[in-house]
Amino acid sequence: MRIITIIPAYNEENAILHVVNCVKKYSDVMVVDDGSTDETAALAKNTGSKVLKHNKNIGKGAAIKTGLESAIKDDYDLIVLLDGDGQHDPRCIPLLLEGMDGVDLLIGSRFLNMAPHNMPLQRRLSNGITTRLIRFVTGYHITDSQCGFRVISKKAAPFFVDISYNDYVYESEVLCKASENDLVVAESPIQCIYGNEKSYVRSRHVVHYMMFTLRLLIRKLLRRI
């Protein structure tokens, strides 16, 4: 079974070497540099990993789609998604892979066992609201809709490359797309480490997500009608 981990990254020169070297113990690695202005891409290339680079910063969703298209072309069986800032512990990869039996999309959950250490309060609140909304719209009984630590099957990957969103909304829309196509979604507990990671969420992203939320509710209403 061929496994690859896609690492979307934007200006992560301080963490990318450590992340890539840890991930290489478990799978092939592809770093998708989303228009970084630092040495992220160069450092990733020095590890011997595959590196794809956007000419400008487009968004995390766009980076994931670029990686998925490449992984599909290269005929990988399982595709792991993991952030490049060191927040996700690569040692959890084998546990996530074990949960893929009969599953199309596995989400690493930070809440199945307990709340993650040092997780900012605003993130807990926003994630809680969003997760309840996604549960309502999709019917999936999940606890962590926003976690970017995921595994996607070869069967499911093509459904996620044509999603129109390029920013953080992409990860929520993946769950909606999975529901629309009757894919099997599950969760597995993971550990997350919160430190001084940079946040690239801006006010425009908040507005964009609010619009996405409104569209979700309209979508659910139309289905009931």
Secondary structure by P-SEA (a helix, b strand, c coil): cbbbbbbbbccccccaaaaaaaacccbbbbbbbcccccaaaaaaaaaccbbbbbcccccaaaaaaaaaaaaaaacccbbbbbbccccccccaaaaaaaacccccbbbbccccccccccccaaaaaaaaaaaaaaaaacccccccccccccccccccccccccccccccaaaaaaaaaaaaacccccccccccccccccccccaaaaaaaaaaaaaaaaaaaaaac
